[in-house]
Amino acid sequence: MTTGCIGQTKYELDTPTLCIELDLMESNIRMMSDNIRGKGVSWRPHAKCHKTPVIALKQIRAGAIGVTCAKVSEAEVMAASGIDDILIANMIVGQKKWERLAALCRDSRPIVACDHFAQIEPLSEICVRNGVTCRVIIEVNIGLDRVGSRPGRDTYDLAEAISKLRGIEFAGIMGYEGHLLRIEDPREKRQKILDALSVLTECADKLRRDGLKCDIVSAGGTGSYQIAAECEGITELQAGGGIFADVFYQEQCHVTGLDSSLTVLATVVSRPTLDRAVLDSGRKTLNPDTQSPLVKNWPDAQIKRMSAEHCELTLGPLSQNLKIGDKVELIVGYADFTTPLHDYFYGFRGDRLEVIWPIAGRGKLQ
């Protein structure tokens, strides 16, 4: 990284470069925060799309209560930047990870998800030994069939057992309606999401009736946040990817009101035929598996194939004048799988480079 290029125009930079349009990202942050909090729900956005404390802090200044991570190491990065309220929405297993989680509890307030007593009993012993308390929530399987305790007796018994552990504070439950994000019919999508989330809120109500504290009922990804925010009984949403509003969320999940703010700047390196161009940005720069990128400002240019280092375009009449050395922007198809391929975000205000942010959570997989 060099800060010497601050102030340069976008097309003066070398490529490939991962670019944020700051005005659009900041507008998306405000839009999501206002939408969620306007429904009386807290916002705890997932950081997997950006893995960058600077961006998480922007979300908190806009009204988010904290941040959601997937790994202890990501939570450590966020805590080191002064972020206190951190949900690790994943099962944490292993002596070294439990020790690190307990250490994190000394100066911050992490929450860790679980779906089995075996994930939490050893953590309890370590927390007691270290004189700390860790908050725990249960992930409930509301239909995704990935992880999660079964709603009903399994969840109630697990919550009761966890609540008796020393060094552990049972704080609530979470669920993820990710299997419903791509339903095409809006009425069907809305109803199925509300039905799935009602399983979660009914679990929470039963736990409270049984005398257990259940302050947190967490759910909601970007692909469903506008619906999930309206579900009575959900206390917070984890939707985070909407700040980039990538092609996946707009085209497959039909999320509205947000603008794509994340692109990759690429260079035309070859023009084998009139109707074909090759860019210097392949799968090591953008991951197309969930959603292929789009070519910005060239609507008749289509991505034909991506290999390790090359992106091949099929050109229409409007884009056939592209020549070797020209710069082209690709709208990122799915940020969660593209961000970890890069070391830095380059933030632009208009076409002028304003900031360069290290992606500090990159490679934090443990």
LINJOMO-V884189 format. One record per pair of residues at least 4 apart in sequence whose ideal C-beta (glycine too) atoms are under 6 Angstrom apart, sorted by sequence separation. I is the first residue (numbers start at 1). J is the second residue. D is the distance in whole Angstrom. If there is no record, write none. Layout:
BEGIN
i,j,d
I,J,D
I,J,D
END
This chain:
BEGIN
i,j,d
8,12,4
13,17,5
22,26,6
30,34,6
33,37,6
34,38,6
47,51,6
60,64,5
104,108,6
117,121,6
150,154,4
151,155,6
153,157,6
198,202,6
224,228,5
225,229,6
245,249,6
247,251,5
248,252,5
249,253,5
272,276,5
281,285,4
288,292,5
315,319,4
322,326,5
335,339,5
20,25,5
36,41,5
50,55,4
59,64,4
69,74,4
78,83,4
92,97,5
114,119,4
127,132,5
149,154,5
183,188,5
207,212,4
220,225,5
250,255,6
306,311,5
315,320,5
348,353,6
349,354,5
69,75,5
104,110,5
114,120,5
149,155,5
183,189,4
208,214,5
249,255,4
271,277,5
295,301,4
332,338,5
36,43,5
127,134,5
141,148,3
163,170,4
207,214,4
286,293,5
305,312,5
346,353,6
347,354,5
78,86,6
139,147,6
140,148,5
162,170,5
220,228,4
270,278,4
304,312,5
347,355,4
47,56,6
92,101,6
139,148,5
140,149,6
149,158,5
219,228,6
228,237,6
268,277,5
269,278,6
33,43,6
204,214,5
304,314,5
346,356,6
56,67,5
67,78,5
75,86,5
138,149,6
140,151,5
269,280,5
292,303,5
180,192,5
225,237,5
301,313,5
302,314,5
344,356,5
345,357,5
75,88,5
180,193,5
204,217,5
245,258,4
266,279,4
267,280,5
45,59,5
225,239,4
245,259,6
266,280,6
301,315,5
344,358,6
140,155,5
219,234,5
245,260,5
266,281,4
67,83,6
120,136,6
177,193,5
217,233,6
242,258,5
300,316,3
138,155,6
217,234,5
220,237,3
222,239,4
244,261,5
264,281,5
217,235,5
218,236,5
220,238,6
221,239,6
244,262,4
288,306,5
300,318,5
301,319,4
45,64,6
66,85,3
67,86,6
68,87,5
69,88,5
177,196,5
216,235,6
220,239,5
222,241,4
300,319,5
47,67,5
65,85,6
66,86,6
70,90,5
92,112,5
138,158,6
222,242,4
43,64,5
44,65,5
68,89,5
138,159,6
264,285,6
298,319,4
44,66,5
46,68,4
47,69,6
48,70,6
114,136,6
197,219,6
264,286,6
340,362,6
42,65,5
90,113,6
283,306,5
44,68,5
84,108,5
85,109,5
86,110,5
87,111,5
88,112,5
89,113,5
98,122,6
102,126,5
111,135,4
112,136,6
113,137,6
115,139,5
282,306,5
284,308,6
53,78,6
72,97,5
79,104,6
84,109,5
98,123,5
102,127,5
175,200,4
282,307,5
283,308,6
37,63,5
93,119,6
106,132,6
111,137,6
113,139,5
136,162,6
223,249,6
282,308,5
56,83,6
99,126,6
105,132,4
222,249,5
282,309,4
53,81,4
72,100,5
91,119,5
98,126,5
102,130,5
282,310,5
33,62,4
72,101,6
79,108,4
105,134,5
282,311,6
29,59,6
33,63,4
102,132,6
173,203,6
223,253,3
281,311,5
173,204,6
193,224,5
30,62,6
115,147,5
136,168,5
144,176,6
201,233,3
278,310,5
279,311,4
29,62,5
115,148,5
140,173,5
142,175,4
296,329,4
115,149,5
133,167,6
134,168,6
135,169,5
136,170,6
137,171,5
144,178,5
193,227,5
197,231,4
278,312,5
75,110,6
137,172,5
138,173,5
139,174,5
140,175,5
144,179,5
296,331,5
133,169,5
135,171,4
137,173,6
143,179,6
277,313,5
137,174,5
190,227,5
194,231,6
293,330,4
294,331,4
128,166,5
277,315,6
293,331,6
128,167,4
293,332,6
127,167,3
275,315,5
293,333,5
124,165,4
292,333,5
120,162,6
124,166,6
172,214,5
181,223,3
248,290,6
291,333,4
44,87,6
124,167,5
172,215,5
178,221,6
181,224,6
248,291,4
291,334,5
117,161,5
124,168,5
171,215,6
172,216,3
173,217,6
174,218,4
175,219,5
247,291,5
290,334,4
171,216,5
172,217,6
277,322,5
288,333,6
274,320,6
177,224,6
247,294,6
151,199,5
155,203,5
159,207,5
163,212,6
287,337,4
287,338,5
151,203,5
286,338,5
143,196,5
159,212,6
271,324,6
142,196,5
268,322,5
268,324,5
142,199,5
142,200,5
268,326,5
111,171,6
140,200,6
267,327,6
265,327,6
266,328,5
140,203,6
265,329,6
266,330,6
263,329,4
264,330,5
263,331,5
182,252,5
262,332,5
260,331,5
181,253,5
262,335,5
137,216,6
247,331,6
248,333,6
246,332,5
247,333,5
248,334,4
246,334,6
246,335,5
244,335,5
241,335,6
68,238,5
41,229,5
39,229,4
39,230,6
49,240,6
44,236,5
46,238,5
49,241,4
36,229,5
41,234,6
42,236,4
43,237,6
44,238,6
46,240,4
45,240,4
49,244,6
41,237,6
36,237,5
32,242,5
28,242,6
29,243,5
28,243,5
28,245,6
25,243,5
31,257,6
28,258,5
24,259,5
25,261,4
24,261,4
21,261,5
20,261,6
20,262,6
19,263,5
18,264,6
19,265,5
16,264,5
17,265,4
15,265,5
16,266,5
15,266,5
15,267,4
15,280,6
16,281,4
16,285,4
77,360,5
77,361,5
49,335,4
49,336,5
74,361,5
48,336,5
51,339,6
74,364,5
73,364,4
71,364,6
73,366,5
54,357,5
52,357,5
52,359,5
53,360,6
51,359,5
51,361,3
51,362,6
11,327,5
18,342,4
20,345,5
22,347,5
18,345,6
19,346,5
20,347,5
21,348,6
22,349,5
17,346,5
19,348,6
10,348,6
10,351,5
9,351,5
1,344,5
8,353,5
6,353,6
5,353,6
1,356,6
END
